[in-house]
Amino acid sequence: MYQSGDGATVFDIWVDAEQASGENVDADGMIVFPDADLLFTADFKRSGADLLLIGQDVTAVITGYFKDDRRPNIRTPEGASLTGETIDALAGPDPPGQYAQSTDTTAARVPIGRVEKVSGTATVLRNGVPVELHLGDPVAKGDVVQTAADSSLTIKLNDGTVFGLSSSARMVLNEMVYSADSQSNSAFFTLVQGVIGFVAGRVAKTGDLKVDTPVATMAIRGTAVHTEIAALSGVTKISLLTEPDGSVGSFVLLDKNNPSRVLTTISDARSATILTPRAASDLSITQVTKTADELRGESDLVRDLFQIFAPQQRRGSSDFEPGPIVPANLLHDAPSVEHALFSITPYIPELATPRDASLAPLISPPAPIRGNAVEDGPLERLDSPAVTGPNGAVSAWLVDVPAVLPPGVRYVEASRTFTLDPSHPAYQHLGAGDKQTVTVNYSLVVAGSRVPASVSWTVSGANDAPVVRGDVTGAATEDRSVSTLSALAKASDVDSGATLTIVDLPSSLPPGVTYDAATKTFRLNPAAYQSLAAGAQTVVVVDYTVSDGIATAPASASWTVTGANDSPVITSAAPSGTVTEAAELVAGATTVMHSQSGAITFTDVDTPDTHTATFVPRDAGYPGTFSLDTSAIDSGGTVGWTFSVADSVLDSLAAGQVLVQRYDVTVSDAHGGSAVETVTVTITGANDAPEAANDIIVGVDEARPTVLALLSNDRDVDSDALRIVQWTAPAEGFLFQTSSGDLAFDPGDAFSALGAGETATVSFTYTVSDGKGGADTANATVQVRGEGTYSSPLQADAADAVLGFNQQTVTLTMEAPSATTTATAELGLTIDLGPVVQPQSNILYLVDVSGSTARAFAGTPVGDLNGDGSANTVLDAEIAGLITLTERIRSLGFSPEDVTVTVIPFNGSADPTDDTGTPAPGVNAATFSLGEAGEQSIANYLRGLDASGQTNFADALRVANEKLQGLDQGGERNFLYFLSDGNGEGPIRGELATLNDIYGAKITAVGIGADASLSQLNTIDNTGGASRLTSPDQIDTTVLGRPLGSGQVVDVAVFVNGTEVPEIGPEDLVSTPTGLALDASVSGLDRIVGEDNVVTATVTFASNEVLTTQLTIAGALPRSTDFLL
């Protein structure tokens, strides 16, 4: 239970505005109210900060609704709503003002219109206080205007806008800004409940006029509108009205919550629009067609509204100028709504004085007041009479007016006057010359006394023109029955006894239309409209005039004639075309595109019909393309056809073969009517060249012929037999034709170099013929498969030379494969070094063994070398020096075979020496070979010498010549080592001459001991002078030189096709028993047949001799080898 601020206790519905704001307010800030019926029918009141909704059976409170300046909109669960501004106006202030008489106007309220008609009870709610409305009362911005049950109200605003409220209706005059000279006027009104009609005035034309409903907002640009708002849910029915001149306007419906969003445009007066709110979705917009009763009712409503909007006879000082009308049409229909759903019963106080009072007999009844009025004329006012008592005029009295006054009569309390509106419908039946008296009997109450009084008007009738509520309409269908319309079906005349006739009938009626004057009916025969297409419609109109004998009204009868379909008719001859294939001698040589075309013509009496054309081939698989051109199908009644086919498509036709193709073309009018014509195309074939397809044959043997199946993939569309008549030669291998006509490939020896896994591919072209002049050429590719491993025989080249410095024979030999299938090859070089022939050397030791050599040696002690018991004698020094010399000569490297050593001891004679009778007999000269054994033999021989006898240099030299005569075979080297203490005898010059001139001997004379005499020895020595020996190692060996060495290789170079192989050099040589050798791999070789690789090897010796060899390695791979890199 909730107790409100004004003391009320229990409410059926309670809503906390703050809680609703936090939980139940949707995205637009609306409070959801659960009872739609109560929301739209209740009286709204303020109670402190609370909003009270008082209904007949249900009450509700929204607590805290007025606690601040924010006024949330209130919405039903279905989506209908009232704005906060509207609720403010409906509730008024807190507390509301007292009851106000109709004369109580507030200076702060600016009038925006006035009451033009009122029937029953109508009130205006100002600041929460209901004020009864009477004819002529002003209405102001912010007023809530409402009617009671069985009541009606018509108000006219300053710009000419007229609103008509039926029973239990309520609306708010929210806003109006209007100036006759302004182009920026505006007005906003809210229709809350009930049936309300209106005609838009000048604001709609010069500014912005919007009329709000619980579900949508109307944006209006001048038109007549009829609305119904159902009490239960806010369902709104909006109906566009046809204005008296027959014009129909339009307006748009805007989203109530998003005014920039247009919901729909209303432009059809024949239907009504139902706006049904729906929870959580857009409202439903439905259109329904108006019934005949609804149209008649709307016609009466329009007539009543327009009598106020644009009266023809009233021109009083207070009349409004009629605003220009911008008509509008309504788009959707709405179902009828029970008026019981619109019941609003606002509180209307009683104003009448008590009727049981009586007047004092001293008051004299006033004389009746009489006046005159003319139907549809201005308001006529009669004052109530003054009251006269015994003492004259009475200063205070009351007027007791009947609760119900005659139609059009109103009492104005402030001026105590009665007014009669002679334009009231109750007087429209009066014709010209007719009269009717209207009387009001009332009472004057003075000091409790009641005096009867009356006022009356004599209303003179005026002719009312006939009224035509709309066009007389009918419908007819082409080729169906005749349609009849009554010319007076929509005509009426309110004047009693008026007789209506038809005048101003056109002299020429539309086709198929006749008029029967006796029955006042029009007849339409629809057979006159054969040109209408199926479903197409035309409106046939007859304009005429209805007359009551005085005034006239324009009228119109019309039929909507609906066409029936008439099939099109073909008018052209049967079309045909011919195509002849072009003959081809070479496959693909002809690129002709054959084309045939024509046109099919037709007629259709249904000229508005839109036609289509289709075709169907008689049989499937037709070659070519058949197409239709419908660009002139409607404008010219022509359908063009085109058949096209590429000549290559006809290749399957043999010469003279005929193919007939038929296409059925159907022209349709889209209404079930059609006509068919057949296009026939005849195609004649010609010979076509065969088509040879390229061949790829793999796996062909490298050594045996292979038959090639070249014809297996070649074809002739004419099925002619094909044969090979020509071919080109492959790059390697060759072709021959077998007895069966096939080509065979013989590889010959061209592919023998291929190894396993290697292939070579050759190609050639061949030409096939069909024997009828047609031919085609194709490419064939043959891939030969290698087998085994390729091996090439080796080849060698050698170069010989003799080295000049040692006469050594040298040979350079290069060995390589004669052919290659790879880019690399193994190369072998050998350098054979012949023996070095050393010159024969004859070395002669001439040893002085005379008696003087037994004396002491003036030099380094050498011991007793000959075992004679005397140590360090001259002879011991000679023996030591020669043994040392022999060792040194052997160390020079001479071959034992190349050197002989002959020892010639001498004293008074030589070979043998003189026998002096000593124990040692004479010693003969002895010759030894050089070597270890010879060296020892020489030492042993020398150790056996003894000193004795004289010294004869000449005889010693003679023996030397004799020995050389046997030793020197020519070209040999001869060396003499002459050892003595320096004292000798005999002539020596002749012997020296022989040694020098004949044998070219090199004579080294050595004096033994530091005290040796060199005078004679210098004569013997020819090496630059004799020398003294004081130590065994002092005998010079330089005159002997050294053995000749073998040739030395200082550079090795290999060139492949003129480019040196950088990886090969003398450091790569290895020694062999016969000389040197080098094994190397060379790269960059050309390996294709016909390509040669020149490989050159050069060897340079230290003695500057150069040997060069050269080989050619041929390429062995077939030129057609695959995957060559």
Summary of the structure (lengths in Angstrom):
residues: 1125
radius of gyration: 75.8
end to end distance: 105.2
largest distance: 238.1
contacts: 3832
relative contact order: 0.05
helix: 12%
strand: 40%
